[in-house]
Amino acid sequence: MELAAQRNPVELFKEWLVEAYKTEPSDPDAMSVATADSKGRPSVRMVLLKKVDSDGFFFYTNMESRKGGELAENPFAALCFHWKSQGRQVRVEGRVEKVSAEAYFRTRHFLSQLGAWASKQSRPLESRQELEDRVEEFRKKFEGGDVPCPPHWAGFCVVPEKIEFWQEGKGRLHDRFVYARKGEGWEMTRLNP
Ligand SMILES: Cc1cc2nc3c(=O)[nH]c(=O)nc-3n(C[C@H](O)[C@H](O)[C@H](O)COP(=O)(O)O)c2cc1C
């Protein structure tokens, strides 16, 4: 892999994502999201990338979840994509900005919309039945109309400060290129594998 030094890394990411869609057996848009609490203790989980543009990388979640709490107190995140079929990894780091989930929420399937209302994400649940009862409760409540976006649902945009591309190479001599924001543009550095 030879990457042009002047490439825009967000555009390059989009090209890699398109290629991953062609070859990954499932969820090429899945990424790990690392957050940390105010004491710097990290946690990580998978989420789905729902949009990427010049502003950043967007995902949606329950603001009352663990990640929601950690991002409220420490608004920085790191993302990691791994596309096994392509031998590729992309890492992203940056500040997060909270964004509305309204438009995205309307695109979710009905059951996923009910689930967003029913699930008190990341908090203890007495039984599976309790969750299913809550889904039924909201099904009745919203029957025959649109399901509104729950007030505790929103998105985060990770505004990239660094984007690193990793391409598997023979004999573990992988290629790594990291782009760091510099003024209005980006500065690229090649790294040892
Ligand atoms: C492939 C995959 C995609 C997921 N996508 C999302 C997502 O887009 N949003 C979300 O809130 N949770 C998603 N989850 C669930 C999270 O991994 C996690 O269990 C949940 O958000 C609670 O995390 P927290 O307790 O760290 O906040 C996904 C899980 C997997 C395995």
The ligand as an SDF file (V2000), in Angstrom:
LIG
                    3D

 31 33  0  0  0  0  0  0  0  0999 V2000
  -21.9010   -5.2670   16.3590 C   0  0  0  0  0  0  0  0  0  0  0  0
  -22.5040   -4.4760   17.4890 C   0  0  0  0  0  0  0  0  0  0  0  0
  -23.0770   -3.2430   17.2220 C   0  0  0  0  0  0  0  0  0  0  0  0
  -23.6210   -2.4700   18.2560 C   0  0  0  0  0  0  0  0  0  0  0  0
  -24.1230   -1.2410   17.9660 N   0  0  0  0  0  0  0  0  0  0  0  0
  -24.5530   -0.4350   18.9710 C   0  0  0  0  0  0  0  0  0  0  0  0
  -24.9480    0.9140   18.6940 C   0  0  0  0  0  0  0  0  0  0  0  0
  -24.8960    1.3950   17.5440 O   0  0  0  0  0  0  0  0  0  0  0  0
  -25.3580    1.6700   19.7410 N   0  0  0  0  0  0  0  0  0  0  0  0
  -25.4000    1.1930   21.0190 C   0  0  0  0  0  0  0  0  0  0  0  0
  -25.7850    1.9300   21.9330 O   0  0  0  0  0  0  0  0  0  0  0  0
  -25.0090   -0.0710   21.3200 N   0  0  0  0  0  0  0  0  0  0  0  0
  -24.5830   -0.8890   20.3160 C   0  0  0  0  0  0  0  0  0  0  0  0
  -24.1660   -2.1700   20.6030 N   0  0  0  0  0  0  0  0  0  0  0  0
  -24.1870   -2.6220   22.0150 C   0  0  0  0  0  0  0  0  0  0  0  0
  -22.9280   -2.1020   22.7400 C   0  0  0  0  0  0  0  0  0  0  0  0
  -21.7860   -2.8890   22.4140 O   0  0  0  0  0  0  0  0  0  0  0  0
  -23.0860   -2.0920   24.2730 C   0  0  0  0  0  0  0  0  0  0  0  0
  -23.4440   -3.3690   24.7590 O   0  0  0  0  0  0  0  0  0  0  0  0
  -24.1230   -1.0840   24.7560 C   0  0  0  0  0  0  0  0  0  0  0  0
  -24.1380    0.0950   23.9640 O   0  0  0  0  0  0  0  0  0  0  0  0
  -23.8680   -0.6960   26.2140 C   0  0  0  0  0  0  0  0  0  0  0  0
  -22.5640   -0.1870   26.3320 O   0  0  0  0  0  0  0  0  0  0  0  0
  -22.0680    0.6940   27.6110 P   0  0  0  0  0  0  0  0  0  0  0  0
  -22.6010   -0.0110   28.8400 O   0  0  0  0  0  0  0  0  0  0  0  0
  -20.5870    0.6580   27.5540 O   0  0  0  0  0  0  0  0  0  0  0  0
  -22.6410    2.0580   27.4360 O   0  0  0  0  0  0  0  0  0  0  0  0
  -23.6240   -2.9620   19.5840 C   0  0  0  0  0  0  0  0  0  0  0  0
  -23.0390   -4.2320   19.8460 C   0  0  0  0  0  0  0  0  0  0  0  0
  -22.4900   -4.9620   18.8170 C   0  0  0  0  0  0  0  0  0  0  0  0
  -21.8480   -6.2890   19.1380 C   0  0  0  0  0  0  0  0  0  0  0  0
  1  2  1  0
  2  3  1  0
  2 30  2  0
  3  4  2  0
  4  5  1  0
  4 28  1  0
  5  6  2  0
  6  7  1  0
  6 13  1  0
  7  8  2  0
  7  9  1  0
  9 10  1  0
 10 11  2  0
 10 12  1  0
 12 13  2  0
 13 14  1  0
 14 15  1  0
 14 28  1  0
 15 16  1  0
 16 17  1  0
 16 18  1  0
 18 19  1  0
 18 20  1  0
 20 21  1  0
 20 22  1  0
 22 23  1  0
 23 24  1  0
 24 25  2  0
 24 26  1  0
 24 27  1  0
 28 29  2  0
 29 30  1  0
 30 31  1  0
M  END
$$$$
